[in-house]
Amino acid sequence: MKDMKVVTFIKAVLEQMPKAWLTTTTHRLDIYDEKLAKTEFLIQFEALFQANMASPSALEALPTAYDYIRLGHPLSCVLEWTIAKLHNLKSENVISFSSKTMPILAILRKNLLAHKKTRIVFLGALPSCFDAELIKNVYGYTFEFTNIKTVAEITAFEGSTILLAEQELGTTISHPNIDFIVSLHAELGSILVVHDKKNEAYISDIQHVRRRETIAMTPSNSLKALKALVAKAPLENSTSIVAKNKAEVLQLIASVTGTTSKALVASSGLSIQYAIMMGLVDDAQAKHPGKLIKFIVPPNCYGGTNDQARRVAACLDNVEVVDLPVDGGHNMIHSIDAILDDLAKKDAVPYIIAEIPTNPRVEVPDLQQLKAVLTKERKTATGGIAIDPVFILDQTFCPNVLFLGEGKILSSVRTISYVSGSKFPSGGQCTAGYCVANVKSDALLEKIERHLMLCDNEATRLQYKLLATQLPSMNQRISAAYKNTREFVNFIQTTLPAAKINFVSEALAAQGFTPSVFSLDLPTKGTTDKEKEDYKRALNLKLINLMITEIPDESKFCVSYGQLKGCYWTVPATSTQGTTKEGDKDYIVRASLSPDLDLQRHKEVFLKFVKSI
């Protein structure tokens, strides 16, 4: 009876759900409480279920579930809630992944740090992407395997037991010797169920892996799963032509980056970054066994980058993170030069991760000096030639700049460039990310691809399709968005000259750096530092709230940019910088303009804000 009520309600939800549940990637932060991620959404969703209310207006009124779509979204939450409801589980004990491998790696990571044993038992065959030796040798995870024919064969084990099985959606298995079940579902990904109260301590760590190294099951795939679940029918086979779209996307990426290497396309920007990091660790272990591996990372950069680098280092004894001060009064060139000199003496393997332009200060270093510092030959303490660095360039703000092609500024430096495709490449329509290499780094792509496939983090069919649709117009959209941004920045400088604006100069724009993002350090008042800071933080929110209230159809409180329409506002310290150390966070406003918005209206509302202060 209860099952029928759940199924009937979900059918109604799927018929009445807001269109944005399937298409929107920019989650609203004005109706989101990070401390209650997923929870607040599901509490109110449960209330709708109890009231048997699934009207469009009721569903539309639900709060934001997660601040980033790759972490989760309404449809992934509803899928997890439904499976939990049908099996008398807590909804937080059900976690969906776009990847079939990452839920396993999440448990292995937790047990590595806890010095706990792991046993993987599987019915049928292992996922083809699962490379046990690679996981043990590069990730440092330990586990044992058992192939079984029936669940009854699972014996007691001193440690964690993970059951892998291909099974119908919505089915789960209860067994006293099973701690976790990972159900594998063809193209959709996987669903992890956490069994037993003693294993609930794993949930936040598993969620953190989904947050940093992969993505949740996508909205379109979650919808497919829900439809199959309520229809009690097998999943429909996809008929989309992935090969054609993929070939087109790879060709388009080569064209916009000016490179000849094979592009790699992942499910998100952090998914491709994780493949890059683990691929480079793999390469260093093979070519420089026993040597320290150093990831040099700006402490105030995007929080996902910062956190992921430290998470990789936490698992491997020979990997460490070195802070790289790059903006806000620090010079990237001087910082890199000093750090590389120090690491050369230690004969370490240096990998540099940096954003150009930087985030959120939108600064660009002197590229000729950068090239000189990166190509400078250095000596070890014993007089040998030091290992040359690999420069890992996040150029999400300016994916149109040609850094790597023949004769370009970084063509002579070992460089991997990557971009979050949720921004300009897809126009904000999906989370996919991609990377390319110059000729000097082409050989590294084989290792990076190896780890991308191991983690089952390649872009999905729909992501390839969306990139194939949007990439052809990317450079045109970047140009139009920059023009809007420059005009808005000039207007702000005139109407509020006391504000400090971080944006590229006209000279940098002439070199091709035409971002649509700027940051705004608003003027403040007060007699003490605390009073000034508190006033400014309140002013930040006053500006954002005014914009999103006065222009609700275009101005949004979101972290994204590169969208097809509208204007996006955020405070990096409370969103994009996430787990960054408090002292390195930027409590300033970051704004991003698209090629299509009512710029005159935004000027009018900003002028209203100025008059109010």
N, C-alpha and C positions, 0 to 999 in steps of 0.2 A: 504493500500500500504506500509506504513512504517512498520507495523507489519510483513508483508511478507519479507521485506528486512532484518529485525532483525532475523527472524527465519531462513532464508536462510544463513545468515552470521554465525549464531551460529552452524548450521548444518556443515558448512565448518570448523569451528573452532574445533568442536568435532572430525571431521575426521582427521584433520591435527595436532592436539595439540601434544606437546612434551610428550613422555611417562612419563617423570619426574613429570609432573603435577599430575599424579595419584599416583606415588610411592615415591617421594622424601619427606623426612621430615626435611632435613637439608638445610635450606634456606641460600643462599649466602649473606653475609653482604657487600661484595665489590661492589655490584650493588643495594644497599638498602639505602634509606634515611628515618630514623625513623620518621622525621617530616612530611614526605609525605607518610606514611604507607597507602596502598591501593590506595591512590590518584594518585601517579605517575604511578602505573601500569595501572589504568583505563584511565588516560589521554592518554597514548600511545595506549591502547586497543581501545579507542574511535577513535583515528586517523586511526587505521587499519580498523575499521568499515567504516569510511567515505571514505576511499580509496578502500574499498571492497577487502582488502588484508588479507588472512588467510593462507599464506604459512607457512610451518614448520619453515623456517629460521626467518620469521617475528615474529612468536609467541615465538620462542626460545630466541629472542633478547629482549623480554620484561623484565623490571626490577623486582626485588624481591618485592612481594606485602606486606608481613609481615615477621618479623624476626623469628617467631615461627609458625609452621604449625597449632598449636591448636588455634591461634588467627585468622587465615584466610590463604588463599592460592589462587593460580590462579583460581581454579574451583569455590570456594565459591564466589570470586569476580565476576567472569563471571555470575554466577547464579543470584547474587544480581543485577548486571548491567542489565541483560536480563529482569528480572521482572520489574525493574524500567523503562526501555526503553519502555516496552509494555504498561505501565500505566502512562506515562508522569510524573514520579517521579524522584527525585534526587537519584542517586545510593547510596549515603550515608544514605538515609532514609530507605533502605532495609538491614536488618541484619539477617543472617542465624545462627541458633544454632543447635547443635547436641541434645540439651535438649529441652523438651517441657515445662519445668517449669521455667528455668532460665531467659528467657526474661520477664516473669511476675515479678519474684523476682527483676530483675534489675530496673524496673519501681517503684516497691514498695519501694526499697531502696532509690532511688532518692527522692521520695515523703516523706518518713520518715524524711530524713535530711532537706527537704524543708518545713516540717509541712503542707503538702498538702494532701487532701483527694484523695482516689482512689476508683473507682467503676469498678468491673469486671462483664461484661455481657457475657453470653455464649449461643451459639446456640447448642442444644443437650446436651451432657454430658461433665462434666469436665474431664480432664485427670485423670486417675486412680491414678497417683502418687501425685496429688495435695491434700495435707492435710491442710485444712484451719486453724484448731485449732493449729496444730504444728507450722505453719508459724507465727501465731499471738503470741503464747506463748513463742517460743524460739527465733525467729528472731526479734520480736518486731514490725512487720509490721501490719498496720491497713488497712482495706478495707471492702467494702460491696459487696454483691453478687446480681445479678439479672439474673434469667433464662428467656430467651425470646424465642419466636417461630419465630418472623420475626424481621428484622433490623428496620422496621418502628416503633417498640415499644420503641426504645431507645430515652429517653427524655433528656432534658438539665440537666447538673450536675455541681455543683460548685467544680471542681477538675478534675482529669484525668479519662477518661473512656477507659477501655481496652476491646476490643471485642475478645473473644476466639471462634474459629470455626474450624471444620474440613472441609476443602474445597479443591477443585482441585488446583494443582500448577498453579501459574500465575494468579489466580483470586484475585481480591481485591475489597473492598467495600468502596464507598465514601459516607459519611454521616456527616452532620455538628456537630453531637454530639459524634462522635468517634475520639479519639485522637491517639489510637494505635490499630492495628489489629495483633493478634498472630494467624497465621495459623498453625494448628497442622497436621503433616504428618506422621502418623504411625511410622515406625522404623527410618525414616530419621531425625526426630527432628521437628524443627519449623522455620517459617520465620516471622520476626517481621517487620511491616511496620509502620513508623512514619508519621502521618498525620498532616498537618497544620504547617505553618512556626513557630508558637509560641511554638511548641513542639520540634523543632530542637535542642534546648539547651540540650535535654535529650540524644542526640546521643552519645556524648563522654562518658557519664557516663554508658550508656548501653554497649558500646564497652569495657569499663573498666571491667565490670562484666564478659563479654565474655573472656577478657584477663586473669582474675585472678581466677574466680570460676568455669569455665566450658570451653567448646571449641566451635569453629565454626562447622557447619555441615562438616563432614569429606569429603575428596576428592572423595572417592568412592560413598558416598551418594549424594554429589553435582552433580556428573556425572549422576547418576540415575535420579535425579531431572531434570537436563537439557535435558536429552534424552526424558523424558516424556513430558517436556514443549514444545520442538520443534516438537514432534510427535503429540501433542495435544491428548495424550492417558493417561489412568490411569497408575499409577506407577505399575511396575512389583512386584509381591510378591516374597520375598526372599526365596530361596530354600536351603540356607546354613543350616547345622546342628549345631545350636548354642548349644544345650544341651550337645552334645558329646564333642565339643571343650571346653565348659565351665568346664565340669567335669574334663577333662584332664588338663586344666590350673590350676584348684584348687589343684589337686593332685600334679602337678609339683611344684607349689609354696610351698606347705607343705614340699615337699622333699628338695628343695633348701634352705629353711629357717629352717628346723628341727623343725617345730611347728606342733601342733595338732589342733589349732584353725581354724575356717573357714576363708579362705582368702576372701577379698573383692576386686573386680577389677573395676576400674573406667576408665573414658574416657581419663584421663590424670593424671600426678602426682599432679597437683594443684587441680584437681577435688577430688582426694582421700584425699588430705590434708584438703580441705574445709569440707568434710564429717566428718573427724576426729575432726576438731575444733568445728563444730556445734554439733556433737554427744556428745562431752565432755561438752560443754556448757549446753546442754540438761540434761546430767547426773548430773552436778553440781547443776543446778536449782532444780532438783528433790531431791537430797540427802543433799544439803547444801543451802537451800533457804535463800536468803538475803545476802549471803556472797560474798565478792569480788572474782572474777575469774581473775587470773593473767596468761597471756601467756608470758613466758620468752623466748625471741628470740634473737639470735645473730644479732647485727645491721649491720654486713657486710656480712651476709649470702645471699643466692640466693634471688634476688630482689622480685621474685614472692611470696616467703614465707614471707618475711618481709612486703611487701605491703598487702598481704592478711590478715595477723594477725592484722595489724593496721586498715584495713577496717572492720573487724569483731568488733573490739573494738569501732570503731566510731559509730556503730549502737546500742550498748548496754551499758546502764549506769553502770552496775556492772562488765564490762569486761575492763581490761587494759593490755597494753603491757609493759613489763619490759625489758630493754636492757641487753643482756648477752654477755659480751666480751669473746671471745673464742680462738682467735689466733693472730698471728702477735705480739707476746710479752705478750699477756694475757693468763692466765692459766684457762682453762674451769672448772677445779675442784674447784679452789679457788673462782671463780665467782659464780658457782652454790651454793657452801656452804654458802657464804655470803648472797646471795639473798634468799635462803630458810630459813635461820635464821631470816631474816627481815620479810618475809611473814608469818612465823610461829607466830611471835609476833602479827601480824595483823589478825591472824586466817583466812587467805585467802586460796583459792583453787589454788594450783600451778600446772601449766602445762608447761613443758619445751620442746621446739622444738630445736633440734640440729642436725647438720650433722656430721657424723663420716665416713670417714675422712672429715675434714672441707673443705670448698670451698671458695677461691681458693688455700689456703695455704697448703692443703693436710696434715693436722696435726691430730694425733690420741692421745687422752688423755690417761693417765694411767688408764686402765679399772678397776683394783682392787680398786684404789682410787675413781673412779667414782661410782662404786657399793657401796662403804662405805658411800660416801656423800649422795647418793640417798636413802639408807636404814636407815640412821641415824634418830633416834627418836628425834623429836623436840617438844618444849613446847610453848604454846601460852602465851600471857602476863599475863593471869590469872592462869597459871599453868596446863591447860588442854593439852591433846596430840594433836599436830597439825595434820592437814590433810596431808597425805603422797602424794608426787608428782606423776604425771604420766609423764613418759619420752617418748616423741614423737621423734623417731629416724629416720632421713632421711639417709638411707644407700645406696643411689643411686650410689655413687662411688664404693662401695664394696658390692653388693647384695649377694655375696657368703659367707660372714662371718656369722657364726652361733651365734647370740647374745642371742636368746630367748628360745631355746629348753631346755629340762630338764637338769639341771646341768650346763648350760651355764652361762656366766658372768652376764647377766641381767635377769636371770630366776626368781630371788627373788625380782625384782623391777617391779612395775607396768609399763609396756612398750608396746607401739604400734610402730611397725616398718613399714616404707613404702618406696617404691622405684618408681622412674619414669621409667615406662616400655618402654619409647621411647629410652632408652639407651640400656644396655646389654640384658634385657629380650626379647626385640623384635628385637635386632640388628639394631635399628634405623628405623624399618619399620612401626611403628605406635606410637601414643602418650600415649597409655594406662598406667595406674599406678595401683599398688596394695598395700594392707596393710595386716599385720598379727598381732596377739597379743600372748603374752605368757599366761600361765595358770592363773596367777594373774590378767590379764586384759581381760580375755576371755569374761566376762560379758559386757564389754564396747562395744564390737563389735555389739551387738544388736542395741544400740543407733546409732552407726556410720552407720550401714547399713540402718537404718531408714532414715537418712538424705541423704545418697547416693541415695536412691530410690526417696525420696521427690524431690531432685534436678534433677532427671532423668539423672544422670551422670554415670550410669553404662557403662562399656565397650560395644562397638558395636559388632555386629556379626563378622565383619571382624577383629576387634582387637583381639577377642578371638581366631580366627583362626590363626592369625599371632603369637600370644603368644604360642599357642599350637605347632606351627611349630618350633619356635626358642628357647623356654625355655630349651628343652632337651640338647642343645649344649652350653648353657650359660657358665657354669663353665669352660668348655674346652676353649671357646673363651676368657674368662677373663684371664686365665693362659697364653695363647699365646700372648695376647695383652700386658700383664704385662712384659713378656720377651722382647718384642720389645721396650717397654717404658724404661725399665731398661737399655738396651743397648744404646738407644739414649741419655738418661740422662748421662750415663757414658762418652759417646763421647763428649757431650757438656761440661762436667766438665773438660775434658782434653783439648779441643780446645779453650774454653773461660772460664778459671778459675776465671776471675773477676766477672762473673755472679753469682747471688744467685739463686739456684734451690730449689724449695719447692717440695719435694717428700718423700715418705716413706723410712725409713731406711731398711737395709737388715734384721735387727732384727724384725721389724714390719712385713715385708713381710713373714718371717718365721712363724709368728703367723697367717697368712692368709690374711693380708691386702695387696692385690695386685692390686691397681688401675692402670688404664692406662692413668691417667691424671697427669700432673705436671705443675707447674707454674714457670715462668722464669723472674727474676728481672734483667734486662740487666744493664751492667755498663754504667755510664753516665759521662758527662763532663759539666763544667760550673763553674762560680765563685759564683753565687747566687743560692738559693734554686729553684727559678723560672726557671732560665736557665737550671739547672740540670733536673728539672721535664719536661720541654719542650723538651729537647734533648732526654730524655728517651722515652717519648710518641711518638716522631717522629721515634725513632729507633724501637719501637714496630711494628709500621706499615710498616717500611722498611723491617723488617724480614718477616712479614706475607705476604706482597705483593710479595716479592722475592719467597717465598715458593709456593704460589698459581700460580705465573706466570711460574716458572720453572717446576713445577710438577702439571699441571692443572688437570690431570686425577685422582690424588690421594689427593693432598693437597687442602683443602677448607677453606675459611674464614666463619666458622659456629660456633655456640655455642654448638653443640652436641658432644657426644662421645658414645662409646659402639657400634659403627657401625660395619658392617661386613667387610668393606674395607676402606682404606684410612687413612688420617691424618687430624685432625680438629684443627683450630687455632682461638683464639678470645682474646679480651681484656675484662676481666670481668666487669670493670667499665662501659664500653660502651654497654654491652649486658646483661649478666646474672645478674648483680647487679642492673640494671634498676633503680628503684625508691629509692634505698638505699641512705641515706644521703651522700652528697658529701665527707665529711671528712672521711667516713668509706669505701669508694670505693678503689678498688685495680687496679691501672693503670699499670698492669704487663701483660705479655703474658701468656695465658693458652693454653697448647697443649694436644691433646689426640691422641693416636695411636691405630689402630685396629690390629687384628691378621693377617691381610692380606694387606701388603703394601711393596713397594720397599724401604727397610730401608737404603740400601747402597746409593741410589739416594738422600734420605733426608739428609744423612750425607754429601754428596758432596755439596749440595746446602747450607747447614748450614755453611760449611767450607768457601764457597764463600762469605757468609754474613760476617763471622768473618774477612776475609781478606779485606773486603770493609770498615771496621770501624777501 
